[in-house]
Amino acid sequence: MQLTRPGSGDIIAGISVALLALPQGFAYAELAGMPAKYGLYAAAIPSILAAIFASSPYLQTGPVALTALLTYGALEGLAQPFSPEFIELAALLALSVGVIRLILGILKLGKIAHLLTDAVITGFTTGAAILIIFSQLPKSLGVDGVDGGVLLAGWKSISNPELWEFNAILFSIATIIVIFGGRFLHRLFPGVLIAVVCGIAISKATDYSGPVVGELSGGFISLKFSFEWGSLADLLLPAIIIAIVGFAEPAAIARTFAKEGKSNWNPNKEFVSQGVANLASAISNSFPVGGSFGRSSLNKIAGAETPWAGAITGVFVLAVLPLVFFLEELPSAILGATVIGAVIKLIKPLEFFKLVVDETQQGLIATGTLIATLLTAPRIDRGIVIGLGLSLIGYFFDRFRLNKHHTK
């Protein structure tokens, strides 16, 4: 789609999405093992450049939960999360993801995304959503100092109520109520924004002693053009998996909206768009990015007409970067609840059960992928590889059964 002049709908939608992207950027950066401010870097320039090449008028690009968790899993064994070394590796990973997606788009290999069957995607996204929720439980309950893997830390948090911080729980509950309750009032109700503003005000007024976002240096993004190339070999497989698996979400977004008859989408153009966005994220010294289902849906509902809306979102985030220090007193519990509210919809037990009952083989693949994703955490990229292996075994089993039937 060629960019035309932005309409009033694009401006309103772009700013609306930006107001949601600010707190989500903080939350997803921490999920990726990065300091909070890098989530804003991932929401700024990448959104602007992605809009130039996008085929869908509604797709919003930036930090997303699934890609953030994949990033953490890929880098956690190579460097200490939140350290300068970890940040360096995250930028190199984003660069690698960007190059791979760009190549796939230029070579018109967009159909490669179909390698991921519905069963594999269902099992993987369900497992990833469970892991993301468990990773946010300590933050949402105000529990400090829990160790172990993602599942173990989450379980320790919910099974030891004596560690809970009452005010953190109040912030979390209030955030969930505002986010989901607000939707009953109006589909554009800015629940996350209201939770953030009220949370900061209450935090300052009451001298809240629980964990907060902390120091956020203002100023603009320092562009980065040198990378730690020595770690490239360690990041190649995770980069390939993120490039393909992470593309499933923007592809599903664009395809869903196109089916409604209001837009077209081209998978090759979206690969290019997402590739350029990740190159921009790498240069911004941030982590891999993707298309956000929640922010894209808000973009559409708010009246976006062209990809300009995505660019306006990025420009708005870029413009407010010098003012982010106002968010330093934001309780971490609100960020945890925001992430939980965003990903809980990925868990669809009825659909999963229906798949197992109606299509036994596909159900087994989905279940196997789910279990593999949970067991391989935080290296959930290995879970998707196991899922693809199960899918391949199922394919050869079908071929064998079909050949055996023909020979009778």
N, C-alpha and C positions, 0 to 999 in steps of 0.2 A: 504494500500500500504506500503510495506517495504521500508525504506530509503536505497538507494544505495549511491554510492559516487556522490557528486555534480558535474555537468558538467559546462562548461563555460557559458552555457545559464542560469543556476541557479544563478551563481555569478553575471552576468550582470543584470538579472531580479531582484534579491534580492536587489542589490544596487540601481537600478532605483526606485524600490518601496519605499525603505527607504528614498530617497530624497524627495518623495512625502509625506511620512508618517510624516516627521518632522513638516512641517507647518500645516498639517491636524491635527496632534496630539495636537498642541497648540489650534487650533480652536475648536476641539471637546471637549477638556478639559473645556474650558470656556463655551461652550454650556451646559455641564453637571454641571456647577456651581463650577468647580474646578480650582485652579491656573494652568496656562498654562503648567508648567513643568510636571504635572502629566499625560498629554497626551503622553509625551515621555516614561514615565514609563509604560503606557498601551501598547505602541508599541514595547517594548524591550523584556523582559523575556516572556510575553504571546505569542509572535510570535514564539519564539524559541521552547517552549514546545509544542505549538499547532502543529507544523510541525512534531513532532515525532509520533503523533497519527492520523494525517489527512489522509483521503482516497483520496482526490483530490490533484493533483500535483500543482494546480493553486491557491487554496484558500489562501488568505492573511488575517490574523487575527490581530486585534488591535482595536483602538478607531474608532467608527463609529457614524454617526450623529443621526440615529434613536435611538440607545441604549443610547447615551448621553442624548437625550431629555427625554427618559423614566426615566433615572437616576435622572435628575433634577426634574421631576415631582414627583417622589417617595420620594425625600428627602427635597424638598423645604419647606414643611410644618413642618418638624421635626427639622431643623437647618438652620442657616443663610448661604446661599451660600458663598463659598470661605473661610468659617471659619474652624478652626481645628475640630470642632464637625461635620461639614458637611463632611470633608475628612474622619473622622473616620467611619461615617455611610456609605459612598461610598465604603470603603474597605469591610465592613461587607456585604453590598449588593452584591458586586462582589463575595464574598465567598459563599453567599447563592445561587446565580445564578450558580456558578460553581458546587456546590454540587448537585443541582437539575439536571443540565444537565448531570453530571457524572452518577447519578443514572439512569436517563432515558436511557443513552447509554449502561450502564452495563446490565440493564434489557431488552435491545433490544426493547425499546419502541419508536424507531425513527419515526414510523408511526404516533405518536401523533401530529406531525407537520401538518398532513393533517386535523386536527380539524379546522384549519384556512382555510376557503374556499377562493376562488379567489375573491369573492365579498367583504368579510371582509378585506382581505389584500389590495385590491384596494382602498377601502374607507379609511382605516386606514393610509396607506402610503401616500395617497394624502393629507389627513388632516395633518399628521405629517410634510410633506414637506412644506406645506403652513406655519405652525407654525414656522418651522426652519428658513424659509426665512424671516418671519416677525421679528423673534428674532434677526436677523443679520442686519436688516435695520438701527437701530440707529448707529451701529458700522460702517456700510458702508457709511452712510451719515455724519458721524462725529458729531452726535447729542448726547449731554450729558444731564443727569438729567431727562430723561423721565421716568415716572412711570406708574403703572397700569399693567395689564396682558400682555402676549406676544403680542396678537393681538392689544390691545389698544396702547401699547408702539410703536409698528411698525407703526400703523396708525397715531399716533401723529407725528412720525418722517417724514413720507412722506407728511403729510398734512400741515406742518409748515416749508416751505422753508427758512424762516428767521433764522431757527436754524441750517441750513446745514453748513457744513464746506467745503469750496471749494476744498482744497487740499485733504481732505479725499475722496471726490467724484472722483477727478482725479485718485487717487490711485485705487479706486474700479473699475472705468471704464477701466483703463489700465490693471488691473488684469484680468477682464473678457475677454478683447480683446486678451490678450496674451494666456490665457488658451484655448479659443475656436478657435481663429485665428491660433494658432500654430498647431492645429490638421490638418489644411488644408495643411500645409507645410510637416509634417511628423507625422505619428501616434505615434511616440515615442518622439515628441517634448516636452521638460520638461517645460511646460508653468508655472506651479506653482513655480518651482525652480527659473526660470528666474525672475518671478514677485517678489519673496521674496528677491533675491540677489539685484536686481535693486532698490527695495523699501527700503532696508536697506541703500544702498549707497546714494540714494537721501535724505533719512531721515537725515542721518549724515551730508551730504554736505550742506543742506539747513536749518539745525536746526529746523526740522519739529516740530511744537508746538502741533499737534494733539495727540490723544491717541496712545500709543505704547504698545508693549507686557510688557515692564518693566523689573524689576530685575529678573534674572534667575540665581539661584545659581548653579554653576558647581558641579561636583562630581558624584559619582555613587549612585545607589539606596540603601536606607536603608531598609533592609527587616523587615517585620512586622509579628509578630506571636501572638499578643494579640488583642482582639477585644471588642467592646462595646456590650456585649451579651444582655444587658437589652433592647435593641431596636430591637431584632430579631423578635418579634411578629409583630411589626409595618411594618417590611420589607418583611414578608413572602409572602403576595399576590403580591406585586410588583415584587418580585424575581421570582415567578412562571410565571408571565406574561412576564417578560423580558426573562426568560429562554426559553419560547416557542415562543413568538412573535419575539424576537431577533434572534431565530434560523432560521426564515423564510428566511432571507437574505442569510446566508451561504448555506442553503439548495438549494435555487434558483440558486445560483452561481454554486455550484457543479453539480446540475442537468442539468443546461444549457450547461455546458462544456461537460458533459458526453453524452448528446444527440448529440453533434457534432461528437461523435465517437472517440474522442482522449483520453478519460480517463474514469475511473469508479468512482463511489462514493457509499459509504455505510452510510446511515443516522445514524446508531448506532455508527459507528466510528467517524462521525463528531460531534455527541453529546458528545462523550468522549473527542474529541479534543477541542471542545469549552468549555467543562467543566474544563479541565485541564488549559486552557488559562485563564479562570476567576479565578481559584484558584491562579494562578501565579500573576494575576493582584491584587488580594486581598493582597497577601504577599508583593507585590511591593507597597502597600499602595495607590493603584489607584482605578479606577472605572470599572464597567462592560464593557466587550469588546465583539466583534463579528466579523463576516466576512465582509469585505469591497468589494462591487461590483466593485467600481472604481479601487481600488488598485489590486484586483484579475484580472481584465481585463488587466491592465497594465502588471501585472506579466506574463500573458499568451502571450501577444503581444511581450513582451521583450525577450521571448524565454525560460521561465521556463520549466524544464523537470521533476522535482521531487519536493516533499515537502521541499527539502533542501532550495529552494529559499526563503520560508517563514522564515526559521531559519536564513539565511544569512541576511535578512532584520532586524531581531531582534538583531543580533550580531552587525550590522553596527550602529543601533540606540544606542545600549549600549556603543559602542566604542566612539561615538561622544558626549556623555552626558557631559564630562568635558569641552566641547567647546561651549556649548549652550549659554553662555553669549554673544557670537557674535550676537545673534538674539534679544537682548534686545531692539534695536532701530527699530524693525520691526513694521510698522504702523498697528494698529488694523484693519483699513479699508481693508487691504489686506487679513487678516484672514476672515473677514466677507464676502468679495467677493468670497474667495475660498470655503467657506461653501455653499454659494448660488449657485455657479457653480457646486458643487458636487451633490446637492440634487434637483436642478430644473428639472432634467431628470425624477424624480419620479412622477412629475405631468404630466399625459397623458390625456388631455381633450378629445381627439378623441376616445381613448379606453373607457374612462368612459362613454361618450355619447353613444357609440355603445352598451355598456353593458346595459344601461338604455333602449335603443330602442329595442334591440333584445331579451333581457331576463328581462322582467319588474320586476319580483319578485327579481331577483339577483341585478338588478339595484337599487331597493328600499333599499335593504340591504346595498349595497355599499354607497348609498346616506345617509342613516341613520347613518352608521358608520362614514362617513366623518363629518357629522354635530355633532355627539356625541363627536368625537375626538376634534373638534374645541371648543365646548362648555365646555368640561371638562378640558381644558388646565389650568395649566400645568400637571394635573393628567391624562395624556392621556392613562394611563393603564386602567382607567375606561371606556374610549372610546372603547377600544377593547373588554371589558367585555360586554358593551351594544351591540356591533356588533355581538358578539357570541350569545347573547340573541335573537337578531333579526334573526340570522341564524337558531337558534333552533325553533323559532316561524314559520319561513318559512318551516322548515322540517315537523313540526306537521301539518301545513296547507296543505301541499302536501299529507301527509298520510291521513288526514281527507277527502280531495277531492277525493283521490283514492278509499278509502273505500266506500264513498258515491256513487261513480260511479259503483262499483261492486255490491252494494245492489239494484241497479235499475233493 
